[in-house]
Amino acid sequence: MQLNSTSRVAIRILGAALLALPIAFRWYVSNFDRYLRMINGPYPFSHLGSGLYQFTLNSAGLVWGATLIAWSLSRDSTDPGVGRRLRLVKGTLTVLSGLVFILALQLVPMPK
């Protein structure tokens, strides 16, 4: 699949935003009043106080952001050697992304 330059830029911006997600989340949680309001909220927010949920959110942002950037860069390269190396990085990040997704599924409570 060929991407035009506008799509590549949009994918890179989305990847950069996902890479910045852990920093933004850490800044938001650093204020104790916001932290208490967040963990006293409804279901998905009430569990964000635990370390496992924060780890999953942060690692998912990092892995998915890096995967999107590597994917858009591998489509941009005309040198076959660079494209091959970027495809290897993209494949590794895709596997990590799948592992983070499996971890996230383990955090979802099962219905009784």
QUIJO-V170943 format. One record per pair of residues at least 12 apart in sequence whose ideal C-beta (glycine too) atoms are under 7 Angstrom apart, sorted by sequence separation. I is the first residue (numbers start at 1). J is the second residue. D is the distance in whole Angstrom. If there is no record, write none. Layout:
BEGIN
I/J/D ; I/J/D
END
This chain:
BEGIN
74/86/4 ; 73/86/5 ; 74/87/5 ; 70/86/6 ; 74/90/6 ; 70/89/5 ; 71/90/5 ; 70/90/4 ; 67/90/6 ; 70/93/6 ; 67/93/4 ; 66/93/5 ; 67/94/6 ; 63/93/6 ; 67/97/5 ; 25/57/6 ; 25/58/7 ; 63/96/5 ; 64/97/6 ; 63/97/5 ; 22/58/4 ; 63/100/5 ; 22/61/5 ; 21/61/3 ; 22/62/6 ; 60/100/5 ; 59/100/5 ; 19/61/7 ; 18/61/5 ; 19/62/6 ; 56/100/7 ; 60/104/7 ; 18/64/5 ; 19/65/4 ; 18/65/3 ; 19/66/7 ; 56/103/6 ; 56/104/5 ; 16/65/7 ; 15/65/4 ; 18/68/7 ; 15/66/7 ; 56/107/6 ; 15/68/3 ; 14/68/6 ; 15/69/4 ; 53/107/6 ; 52/107/7 ; 11/68/5 ; 12/69/6 ; 11/71/7 ; 12/72/5 ; 11/72/4 ; 8/72/5 ; 8/75/6 ; 8/76/6 ; 3/72/7 ; 3/75/5
END
